[in-house]
Amino acid sequence: QVQLVESGGGLVQAGDSLRLSCAASTHTFSIYNMGWFRQAPGKEREFVGAISRSGGSTDYADSVKGRFTISRDNAKNTVWLQMNSLKPEDTAVYYCAARLWGGSTSRKAPDYAYWGQGTQVTVSS
């Protein structure tokens, strides 16, 4: 069982930056591929980005590519989502998720077994 706790959300203006953190309560953090997803009101949860176990491979949704960066520190059991040039359409609850099985990252939410409680990001225009 892995517990994930996100932090760092808030209210910002368009063009600002935020860095979300996700802390995992496990001593085997390095075995998990990690993903970030978001869900806006009235919309389905969507993939934002993912990072491989070692941090050597990342994948991003087209909507955030070039603006968002995922990184991790396995010694700190933490993954981050650096969000730059934020837009009002980035407003959502952001979730981190951990994937144990499977050889790589995934864009599919059902592939992730563990989820955090989410952190709200609101971008005003």
N, CA, C and O atoms as a GROMACS GRO file, in nm:
protein
  500
    1GLN      N    1   0.084  -0.118   0.000
    1GLN     CA    2   0.000   0.000   0.000
    1GLN      C    3   0.088   0.125   0.000
    1GLN      O    4   0.184   0.136   0.078
    2VAL      N    5   0.056   0.218  -0.086
    2VAL     CA    6   0.132   0.343  -0.097
    2VAL      C    7   0.037   0.459  -0.074
    2VAL      O    8  -0.069   0.466  -0.136
    3GLN      N    9   0.074   0.548   0.013
    3GLN     CA   10  -0.003   0.670   0.032
    3GLN      C   11   0.069   0.785  -0.036
    3GLN      O   12   0.190   0.803  -0.021
    4LEU      N   13  -0.008   0.864  -0.110
    4LEU     CA   14   0.046   0.977  -0.184
    4LEU      C   15  -0.021   1.105  -0.134
    4LEU      O   16  -0.143   1.109  -0.119
    5VAL      N   17   0.059   1.207  -0.110
    5VAL     CA   18   0.005   1.333  -0.061
    5VAL      C   19   0.056   1.446  -0.150
    5VAL      O   20   0.176   1.471  -0.155
    6GLU      N   21  -0.036   1.512  -0.218
    6GLU     CA   22   0.002   1.626  -0.302
    6GLU      C   23  -0.003   1.756  -0.222
    6GLU      O   24  -0.077   1.768  -0.125
    7SER      N   25   0.076   1.850  -0.265
    7SER     CA   26   0.075   1.984  -0.206
    7SER      C   27   0.124   2.084  -0.310
    7SER      O   28   0.179   2.046  -0.414
    8GLY      N   29   0.102   2.211  -0.282
    8GLY     CA   30   0.155   2.314  -0.368
    8GLY      C   31   0.053   2.384  -0.456
    8GLY      O   32   0.087   2.478  -0.528
    9GLY      N   33  -0.071   2.339  -0.452
    9GLY     CA   34  -0.172   2.403  -0.533
    9GLY      C   35  -0.206   2.541  -0.480
    9GLY      O   36  -0.165   2.580  -0.370
   10GLY      N   37  -0.284   2.615  -0.559
   10GLY     CA   38  -0.324   2.747  -0.515
   10GLY      C   39  -0.390   2.826  -0.626
   10GLY      O   40  -0.421   2.774  -0.733
   11LEU      N   41  -0.409   2.953  -0.597
   11LEU     CA   42  -0.470   3.046  -0.693
   11LEU      C   43  -0.361   3.135  -0.750
   11LEU      O   44  -0.291   3.204  -0.676
   12VAL      N   45  -0.346   3.134  -0.881
   12VAL     CA   46  -0.245   3.216  -0.948
   12VAL      C   47  -0.307   3.285  -1.068
   12VAL      O   48  -0.420   3.255  -1.108
   13GLN      N   49  -0.232   3.377  -1.124
   13GLN     CA   50  -0.277   3.446  -1.245
   13GLN      C   51  -0.218   3.379  -1.368
   13GLN      O   52  -0.116   3.310  -1.361
   14ALA      N   53  -0.283   3.400  -1.480
   14ALA     CA   54  -0.232   3.347  -1.605
   14ALA      C   55  -0.090   3.395  -1.628
   14ALA      O   56  -0.057   3.512  -1.607
   15GLY      N   57  -0.005   3.302  -1.670
   15GLY     CA   58   0.135   3.332  -1.692
   15GLY      C   59   0.226   3.300  -1.575
   15GLY      O   60   0.348   3.296  -1.589
   16ASP      N   61   0.166   3.279  -1.459
   16ASP     CA   62   0.245   3.247  -1.340
   16ASP      C   63   0.290   3.101  -1.341
   16ASP      O   64   0.256   3.024  -1.431
   17SER      N   65   0.367   3.066  -1.240
   17SER     CA   66   0.418   2.931  -1.224
   17SER      C   67   0.377   2.874  -1.089
   17SER      O   68   0.355   2.948  -0.993
   18LEU      N   69   0.368   2.743  -1.084
   18LEU     CA   70   0.344   2.671  -0.960
   18LEU      C   71   0.424   2.542  -0.965
   18LEU      O   72   0.448   2.487  -1.072
   19ARG      N   73   0.463   2.494  -0.849
   19ARG     CA   74   0.526   2.362  -0.842
   19ARG      C   75   0.449   2.277  -0.744
   19ARG      O   76   0.438   2.308  -0.626
   20LEU      N   77   0.396   2.169  -0.796
   20LEU     CA   78   0.325   2.072  -0.713
   20LEU      C   79   0.421   1.964  -0.667
   20LEU      O   80   0.512   1.924  -0.739
   21SER      N   81   0.399   1.919  -0.546
   21SER     CA   82   0.479   1.810  -0.491
   21SER      C   83   0.388   1.692  -0.459
   21SER      O   84   0.270   1.708  -0.430
   22CYS      N   85   0.445   1.575  -0.466
   22CYS     CA   86   0.373   1.453  -0.429
   22CYS      C   87   0.470   1.368  -0.348
   22CYS      O   88   0.570   1.319  -0.399
   23ALA      N   89   0.437   1.352  -0.221
   23ALA     CA   90   0.522   1.273  -0.132
   23ALA      C   91   0.461   1.135  -0.113
   23ALA      O   92   0.342   1.121  -0.088
   24ALA      N   93   0.545   1.034  -0.126
   24ALA     CA   94   0.498   0.895  -0.115
   24ALA      C   95   0.546   0.832   0.015
   24ALA      O   96   0.661   0.851   0.057
   25SER      N   97   0.456   0.758   0.078
   25SER     CA   98   0.491   0.691   0.203
   25SER      C   99   0.529   0.546   0.174
   25SER      O  100   0.453   0.454   0.203
   26THR      N  101   0.645   0.530   0.118
   26THR     CA  102   0.694   0.396   0.087
   26THR      C  103   0.846   0.400   0.083
   26THR      O  104   0.906   0.500   0.048
   27HIS      N  105   0.906   0.286   0.120
   27HIS     CA  106   1.051   0.277   0.115
   27HIS      C  107   1.099   0.222  -0.020
   27HIS      O  108   1.219   0.207  -0.044
   28THR      N  109   1.001   0.193  -0.106
   28THR     CA  110   1.034   0.136  -0.237
   28THR      C  111   0.984   0.227  -0.349
   28THR      O  112   0.934   0.179  -0.451
   29PHE      N  113   0.996   0.355  -0.330
   29PHE     CA  114   0.943   0.453  -0.424
   29PHE      C  115   0.999   0.433  -0.564
   29PHE      O  116   0.930   0.457  -0.663
   30SER      N  117   1.121   0.390  -0.572
   30SER     CA  118   1.190   0.380  -0.701
   30SER      C  119   1.132   0.272  -0.792
   30SER      O  120   1.167   0.266  -0.910
   31ILE      N  121   1.046   0.187  -0.739
   31ILE     CA  122   0.988   0.082  -0.824
   31ILE      C  123   0.861   0.127  -0.893
   31ILE      O  124   0.803   0.053  -0.973
   32TYR      N  125   0.816   0.248  -0.863
   32TYR     CA  126   0.690   0.297  -0.917
   32TYR      C  127   0.713   0.398  -1.030
   32TYR      O  128   0.789   0.493  -1.015
   33ASN      N  129   0.646   0.374  -1.142
   33ASN     CA  130   0.630   0.480  -1.240
   33ASN      C  131   0.525   0.577  -1.185
   33ASN      O  132   0.425   0.533  -1.127
   34MET      N  133   0.547   0.704  -1.202
   34MET     CA  134   0.458   0.804  -1.144
   34MET      C  135   0.391   0.887  -1.253
   34MET      O  136   0.450   0.919  -1.356
   35GLY      N  137   0.266   0.921  -1.225
   35GLY     CA  138   0.192   1.002  -1.321
   35GLY      C  139   0.122   1.118  -1.252
   35GLY      O  140   0.096   1.115  -1.132
   36TRP      N  141   0.093   1.219  -1.331
   36TRP     CA  142   0.011   1.331  -1.288
   36TRP      C  143  -0.112   1.338  -1.379
   36TRP      O  144  -0.102   1.328  -1.501
   37PHE      N  145  -0.225   1.355  -1.316
   37PHE     CA  146  -0.352   1.369  -1.387
   37PHE      C  147  -0.424   1.492  -1.332
   37PHE      O  148  -0.389   1.543  -1.226
   38ARG      N  149  -0.523   1.538  -1.404
   38ARG     CA  150  -0.603   1.650  -1.355
   38ARG      C  151  -0.748   1.632  -1.395
   38ARG      O  152  -0.781   1.564  -1.492
   39GLN      N  153  -0.834   1.695  -1.318
   39GLN     CA  154  -0.976   1.687  -1.346
   39GLN      C  155  -1.040   1.823  -1.320
   39GLN      O  156  -1.038   1.874  -1.209
   40ALA      N  157  -1.096   1.878  -1.425
   40ALA     CA  158  -1.166   2.005  -1.416
   40ALA      C  159  -1.315   1.977  -1.390
   40ALA      O  160  -1.364   1.869  -1.422
   41PRO      N  161  -1.386   2.073  -1.333
   41PRO     CA  162  -1.529   2.053  -1.305
   41PRO      C  163  -1.606   2.014  -1.431
   41PRO      O  164  -1.596   2.080  -1.535
   42GLY      N  165  -1.682   1.906  -1.419
   42GLY     CA  166  -1.764   1.862  -1.530
   42GLY      C  167  -1.690   1.788  -1.639
   42GLY      O  168  -1.748   1.754  -1.742
   43LYS      N  169  -1.562   1.763  -1.617
   43LYS     CA  170  -1.482   1.694  -1.719
   43LYS      C  171  -1.423   1.567  -1.663
   43LYS      O  172  -1.416   1.549  -1.541
   44GLU      N  173  -1.381   1.480  -1.751
   44GLU     CA  174  -1.317   1.356  -1.709
   44GLU      C  175  -1.173   1.383  -1.666
   44GLU      O  176  -1.111   1.481  -1.706
   45ARG      N  177  -1.124   1.293  -1.585
   45ARG     CA  178  -0.984   1.302  -1.545
   45ARG      C  179  -0.896   1.280  -1.668
   45ARG      O  180  -0.919   1.190  -1.747
   46GLU      N  181  -0.794   1.364  -1.682
   46GLU     CA  182  -0.708   1.355  -1.798
   46GLU      C  183  -0.562   1.347  -1.760
   46GLU      O  184  -0.518   1.399  -1.656
   47PHE      N  185  -0.489   1.281  -1.846
   47PHE     CA  186  -0.345   1.265  -1.828
   47PHE      C  187  -0.273   1.397  -1.846
   47PHE      O  188  -0.304   1.473  -1.938
   48VAL      N  189  -0.177   1.425  -1.758
   48VAL     CA  190  -0.093   1.543  -1.770
   48VAL      C  191   0.049   1.503  -1.808
   48VAL      O  192   0.105   1.555  -1.904
   49GLY      N  193   0.105   1.411  -1.732
   49GLY     CA  194   0.241   1.369  -1.760
   49GLY      C  195   0.279   1.251  -1.672
   49GLY      O  196   0.208   1.216  -1.579
   50ALA      N  197   0.392   1.191  -1.705
   50ALA     CA  198   0.439   1.076  -1.628
   50ALA      C  199   0.591   1.070  -1.633
   50ALA      O  200   0.656   1.126  -1.722
   51ILE      N  201   0.646   0.999  -1.535
   51ILE     CA  202   0.791   0.984  -1.527
   51ILE      C  203   0.823   0.841  -1.490
   51ILE      O  204   0.754   0.780  -1.408
   52SER      N  205   0.928   0.789  -1.550
   52SER     CA  206   0.966   0.651  -1.526
   52SER      C  207   1.029   0.634  -1.389
   52SER      O  208   1.056   0.731  -1.319
   53ARG      N  209   1.052   0.510  -1.353
   53ARG     CA  210   1.106   0.477  -1.220
   53ARG      C  211   1.237   0.549  -1.191
   53ARG      O  212   1.258   0.601  -1.082
   54SER      N  213   1.323   0.552  -1.288
   54SER     CA  214   1.454   0.613  -1.267
   54SER      C  215   1.453   0.764  -1.290
   54SER      O  216   1.548   0.834  -1.254
   55GLY      N  217   1.346   0.812  -1.351
   55GLY     CA  218   1.340   0.953  -1.388
   55GLY      C  219   1.400   0.981  -1.524
   55GLY      O  220   1.405   1.096  -1.568
   56GLY      N  221   1.446   0.878  -1.590
   56GLY     CA  222   1.513   0.897  -1.717
   56GLY      C  223   1.421   0.918  -1.836
   56GLY      O  224   1.465   0.958  -1.943
   57SER      N  225   1.294   0.890  -1.817
   57SER     CA  226   1.198   0.903  -1.926
   57SER      C  227   1.074   0.976  -1.877
   57SER      O  228   1.021   0.946  -1.770
   58THR      N  229   1.028   1.070  -1.956
   58THR     CA  230   0.906   1.143  -1.924
   58THR      C  231   0.814   1.145  -2.045
   58THR      O  232   0.856   1.126  -2.159
   59ASP      N  233   0.689   1.170  -2.017
   59ASP     CA  234   0.587   1.178  -2.122
   59ASP      C  235   0.488   1.285  -2.081
   59ASP      O  236   0.452   1.295  -1.963
   60TYR      N  237   0.444   1.365  -2.176
   60TYR     CA  238   0.354   1.476  -2.146
   60TYR      C  239   0.238   1.480  -2.244
   60TYR      O  240   0.250   1.443  -2.361
   61ALA      N  241   0.126   1.526  -2.193
   61ALA     CA  242   0.014   1.554  -2.281
   61ALA      C  243   0.050   1.672  -2.370
   61ALA      O  244   0.126   1.761  -2.330
   62ASP      N  245  -0.004   1.674  -2.490
   62ASP     CA  246   0.028   1.782  -2.583
   62ASP      C  247  -0.011   1.918  -2.525
   62ASP      O  248   0.054   2.019  -2.555
   63SER      N  249  -0.115   1.922  -2.445
   63SER     CA  250  -0.164   2.049  -2.392
   63SER      C  251  -0.069   2.114  -2.294
   63SER      O  252  -0.080   2.234  -2.268
   64VAL      N  253   0.024   2.038  -2.239
   64VAL     CA  254   0.117   2.094  -2.139
   64VAL      C  255   0.262   2.084  -2.182
   64VAL      O  256   0.350   2.138  -2.115
   65LYS      N  257   0.287   2.017  -2.292
   65LYS     CA  258   0.425   1.997  -2.337
   65LYS      C  259   0.493   2.131  -2.360
   65LYS      O  260   0.438   2.220  -2.425
   66GLY      N  261   0.613   2.144  -2.306
   66GLY     CA  262   0.688   2.268  -2.318
   66GLY      C  263   0.661   2.367  -2.206
   66GLY      O  264   0.734   2.464  -2.189
   67ARG      N  265   0.555   2.342  -2.128
   67ARG     CA  266   0.522   2.430  -2.016
   67ARG      C  267   0.538   2.360  -1.881
   67ARG      O  268   0.575   2.423  -1.782
   68PHE      N  269   0.510   2.232  -1.877
   68PHE     CA  270   0.516   2.154  -1.753
   68PHE      C  271   0.636   2.060  -1.757
   68PHE      O  272   0.674   2.010  -1.862
   69THR      N  273   0.695   2.038  -1.640
   69THR     CA  274   0.807   1.947  -1.627
   69THR      C  275   0.790   1.860  -1.504
   69THR      O  276   0.761   1.909  -1.395
   70ILE      N  277   0.807   1.730  -1.523
   70ILE     CA  278   0.799   1.636  -1.411
   70ILE      C  279   0.940   1.593  -1.374
   70ILE      O  280   1.024   1.568  -1.461
   71SER      N  281   0.964   1.585  -1.245
   71SER     CA  282   1.092   1.535  -1.195
   71SER      C  283   1.066   1.455  -1.069
   71SER      O  284   0.958   1.461  -1.011
   72ARG      N  285   1.166   1.381  -1.027
   72ARG     CA  286   1.152   1.300  -0.906
   72ARG      C  287   1.286   1.286  -0.838
   72ARG      O  288   1.392   1.297  -0.900
   73ASP      N  289   1.278   1.261  -0.709
   73ASP     CA  290   1.396   1.230  -0.629
   73ASP      C  291   1.362   1.105  -0.549
   73ASP      O  292   1.288   1.112  -0.451
   74ASN      N  293   1.416   0.993  -0.590
   74ASN     CA  294   1.381   0.867  -0.524
   74ASN      C  295   1.433   0.860  -0.380
   74ASN      O  296   1.377   0.788  -0.298
   75ALA      N  297   1.537   0.934  -0.350
   75ALA     CA  298   1.588   0.937  -0.213
   75ALA      C  299   1.493   1.012  -0.120
   75ALA      O  300   1.492   0.989   0.001
   76LYS      N  301   1.413   1.102  -0.178
   76LYS     CA  302   1.318   1.180  -0.098
   76LYS      C  303   1.175   1.130  -0.114
   76LYS      O  304   1.081   1.186  -0.057
   77ASN      N  305   1.158   1.023  -0.193
   77ASN     CA  306   1.024   0.968  -0.215
   77ASN      C  307   0.926   1.075  -0.265
   77ASN      O  308   0.811   1.080  -0.222
   78THR      N  309   0.973   1.159  -0.355
   78THR     CA  310   0.894   1.273  -0.399
   78THR      C  311   0.901   1.290  -0.550
   78THR      O  312   1.005   1.270  -0.613
   79VAL      N  313   0.787   1.328  -0.605
   79VAL     CA  314   0.780   1.365  -0.746
   79VAL      C  315   0.720   1.505  -0.753
   79VAL      O  316   0.633   1.541  -0.673
   80TRP      N  317   0.767   1.584  -0.848
   80TRP     CA  318   0.722   1.722  -0.863
   80TRP      C  319   0.662   1.744  -1.002
   80TRP      O  320   0.696   1.676  -1.099
   81LEU      N  321   0.574   1.840  -1.006
   81LEU     CA  322   0.521   1.888  -1.134
   81LEU      C  323   0.541   2.038  -1.137
   81LEU      O  324   0.469   2.113  -1.071
   82GLN      N  325   0.639   2.082  -1.215
   82GLN     CA  326   0.665   2.224  -1.232
   82GLN      C  327   0.578   2.274  -1.346
   82GLN      O  328   0.586   2.226  -1.459
   83MET      N  329   0.495   2.372  -1.316
   83MET     CA  330   0.401   2.425  -1.414
   83MET      C  331   0.433   2.572  -1.442
   83MET      O  332   0.424   2.656  -1.352
   84ASN      N  333   0.471   2.601  -1.563
   84ASN     CA  334   0.503   2.736  -1.604
   84ASN      C  335   0.402   2.786  -1.707
   84ASN      O  336   0.329   2.707  -1.768
   85SER      N  337   0.398   2.916  -1.724
   85SER     CA  338   0.308   2.978  -1.823
   85SER      C  339   0.165   2.925  -1.808
   85SER      O  340   0.103   2.883  -1.906
   86LEU      N  341   0.117   2.926  -1.688
   86LEU     CA  342  -0.014   2.870  -1.661
   86LEU      C  343  -0.125   2.946  -1.734
   86LEU      O  344  -0.119   3.068  -1.751
   87LYS      N  345  -0.224   2.871  -1.774
   87LYS     CA  346  -0.339   2.925  -1.846
   87LYS      C  347  -0.467   2.895  -1.768
   87LYS      O  348  -0.471   2.801  -1.690
   88PRO      N  349  -0.571   2.974  -1.790
   88PRO     CA  350  -0.698   2.945  -1.720
   88PRO      C  351  -0.748   2.803  -1.744
   88PRO      O  352  -0.810   2.744  -1.656
   89GLU      N  353  -0.722   2.748  -1.860
   89GLU     CA  354  -0.766   2.612  -1.890
   89GLU      C  355  -0.687   2.506  -1.816
   89GLU      O  356  -0.720   2.387  -1.823
   90ASP      N  357  -0.583   2.546  -1.743
   90ASP     CA  358  -0.511   2.452  -1.657
   90ASP      C  359  -0.580   2.435  -1.521
   90ASP      O  360  -0.540   2.351  -1.441
   91THR      N  361  -0.682   2.515  -1.497
   91THR     CA  362  -0.755   2.505  -1.371
   91THR      C  363  -0.817   2.367  -1.354
   91THR      O  364  -0.892   2.321  -1.440
   92ALA      N  365  -0.784   2.302  -1.243
   92ALA     CA  366  -0.831   2.166  -1.218
   92ALA      C  367  -0.780   2.120  -1.082
   92ALA      O  368  -0.698   2.187  -1.019
   93VAL      N  369  -0.829   2.006  -1.040
   93VAL     CA  370  -0.769   1.935  -0.928
   93VAL      C  371  -0.662   1.844  -0.987
   93VAL      O  372  -0.689   1.767  -1.080
   94TYR      N  373  -0.543   1.853  -0.934
   94TYR     CA  374  -0.430   1.775  -0.983
   94TYR      C  375  -0.402   1.659  -0.889
   94TYR      O  376  -0.395   1.675  -0.767
   95TYR      N  377  -0.385   1.542  -0.948
   95TYR     CA  378  -0.361   1.420  -0.874
   95TYR      C  379  -0.229   1.356  -0.917
   95TYR      O  380  -0.196   1.354  -1.035
   96CYS      N  381  -0.156   1.305  -0.821
   96CYS     CA  382  -0.044   1.220  -0.858
   96CYS      C  383  -0.087   1.074  -0.837
   96CYS      O  384  -0.175   1.044  -0.757
   97ALA      N  385  -0.022   0.987  -0.910
   97ALA     CA  386  -0.059   0.846  -0.908
   97ALA      C  387   0.065   0.760  -0.926
   97ALA      O  388   0.162   0.801  -0.989
   98ALA      N  389   0.060   0.641  -0.869
   98ALA     CA  390   0.173   0.548  -0.875
   98ALA      C  391   0.133   0.421  -0.948
   98ALA      O  392   0.027   0.364  -0.923
   99ARG      N  393   0.220   0.379  -1.037
   99ARG     CA  394   0.198   0.259  -1.114
   99ARG      C  395   0.308   0.159  -1.083
   99ARG      O  396   0.426   0.187  -1.104
  100LEU      N  397   0.269   0.042  -1.032
  100LEU     CA  398   0.367  -0.060  -0.996
  100LEU      C  399   0.391  -0.156  -1.111
  100LEU      O  400   0.504  -0.181  -1.151
  101TRP      N  401   0.284  -0.210  -1.162
  101TRP     CA  402   0.298  -0.312  -1.265
  101TRP      C  403   0.310  -0.248  -1.403
  101TRP      O  404   0.265  -0.136  -1.425
  102GLY      N  405   0.369  -0.319  -1.492
  102GLY     CA  406   0.390  -0.263  -1.625
  102GLY      C  407   0.532  -0.210  -1.636
  102GLY      O  408   0.591  -0.166  -1.538
  103GLY      N  409   0.585  -0.215  -1.752
  103GLY     CA  410   0.725  -0.182  -1.770
  103GLY      C  411   0.757  -0.037  -1.791
  103GLY      O  412   0.874   0.001  -1.792
  104SER      N  413   0.654   0.046  -1.806
  104SER     CA  414   0.685   0.184  -1.840
  104SER      C  415   0.573   0.274  -1.788
  104SER      O  416   0.482   0.229  -1.719
  105THR      N  417   0.584   0.400  -1.824
  105THR     CA  418   0.478   0.493  -1.787
  105THR      C  419   0.354   0.465  -1.871
  105THR      O  420   0.359   0.394  -1.971
  106SER      N  421   0.244   0.522  -1.828
  106SER     CA  422   0.118   0.503  -1.899
  106SER      C  423   0.038   0.632  -1.896
  106SER      O  424   0.051   0.713  -1.803
  107ARG      N  425  -0.044   0.651  -1.996
  107ARG     CA  426  -0.135   0.765  -2.001
  107ARG      C  427  -0.275   0.729  -1.953
  107ARG      O  428  -0.365   0.813  -1.951
  108LYS      N  429  -0.293   0.605  -1.915
  108LYS     CA  430  -0.425   0.557  -1.877
  108LYS      C  431  -0.441   0.554  -1.726
  108LYS      O  432  -0.362   0.490  -1.656
  109ALA      N  433  -0.542   0.621  -1.675
  109ALA     CA  434  -0.564   0.626  -1.531
  109ALA      C  435  -0.583   0.488  -1.468
  109ALA      O  436  -0.531   0.465  -1.359
  110PRO      N  437  -0.654   0.395  -1.531
  110PRO     CA  438  -0.672   0.262  -1.469
  110PRO      C  439  -0.541   0.185  -1.449
  110PRO      O  440  -0.538   0.089  -1.372
  111ASP      N  441  -0.435   0.225  -1.516
  111ASP     CA  442  -0.306   0.157  -1.500
  111ASP      C  443  -0.236   0.197  -1.370
  111ASP      O  444  -0.136   0.136  -1.333
  112TYR      N  445  -0.288   0.296  -1.302
  112TYR     CA  446  -0.226   0.344  -1.178
  112TYR      C  447  -0.307   0.293  -1.059
  112TYR      O  448  -0.428   0.312  -1.053
  113ALA      N  449  -0.238   0.229  -0.966
  113ALA     CA  450  -0.308   0.164  -0.854
  113ALA      C  451  -0.329   0.257  -0.736
  113ALA      O  452  -0.424   0.240  -0.659
  114TYR      N  453  -0.242   0.354  -0.720
  114TYR     CA  454  -0.247   0.439  -0.601
  114TYR      C  455  -0.259   0.585  -0.642
  114TYR      O  456  -0.196   0.631  -0.737
  115TRP      N  457  -0.343   0.657  -0.566
  115TRP     CA  458  -0.375   0.795  -0.599
  115TRP      C  459  -0.369   0.882  -0.475
  115TRP      O  460  -0.401   0.838  -0.364
  116GLY      N  461  -0.328   1.006  -0.495
  116GLY     CA  462  -0.336   1.103  -0.389
  116GLY      C  463  -0.475   1.163  -0.380
  116GLY      O  464  -0.564   1.128  -0.458
  117GLN      N  465  -0.493   1.253  -0.287
  117GLN     CA  466  -0.624   1.314  -0.264
  117GLN      C  467  -0.648   1.433  -0.356
  117GLN      O  468  -0.762   1.480  -0.369
  118GLY      N  469  -0.545   1.481  -0.419
  118GLY     CA  470  -0.558   1.592  -0.513
  118GLY      C  471  -0.530   1.726  -0.450
  118GLY      O  472  -0.547   1.745  -0.329
  119THR      N  473  -0.487   1.819  -0.533
  119THR     CA  474  -0.463   1.956  -0.489
  119THR      C  475  -0.520   2.050  -0.596
  119THR      O  476  -0.501   2.028  -0.715
  120GLN      N  477  -0.589   2.153  -0.552
  120GLN     CA  478  -0.658   2.243  -0.643
  120GLN      C  479  -0.562   2.346  -0.700
  120GLN      O  480  -0.485   2.409  -0.627
  121VAL      N  481  -0.568   2.362  -0.830
  121VAL     CA  482  -0.495   2.467  -0.900
  121VAL      C  483  -0.598   2.553  -0.973
  121VAL      O  484  -0.676   2.502  -1.053
  122THR      N  485  -0.597   2.680  -0.944
  122THR     CA  486  -0.688   2.773  -1.009
  122THR      C  487  -0.608   2.885  -1.073
  122THR      O  488  -0.528   2.952  -1.008
  123VAL      N  489  -0.631   2.903  -1.203
  123VAL     CA  490  -0.558   3.005  -1.278
  123VAL      C  491  -0.658   3.108  -1.326
  123VAL      O  492  -0.749   3.078  -1.403
  124SER      N  493  -0.641   3.230  -1.280
  124SER     CA  494  -0.732   3.337  -1.319
  124SER      C  495  -0.677   3.411  -1.440
  124SER      O  496  -0.556   3.420  -1.461
  125SER      N  497  -0.768   3.463  -1.520
  125SER     CA  498  -0.728   3.534  -1.642
  125SER      C  499  -0.703   3.681  -1.617
  125SER      O  500  -0.668   3.754  -1.709
   0.00000   0.00000   0.00000
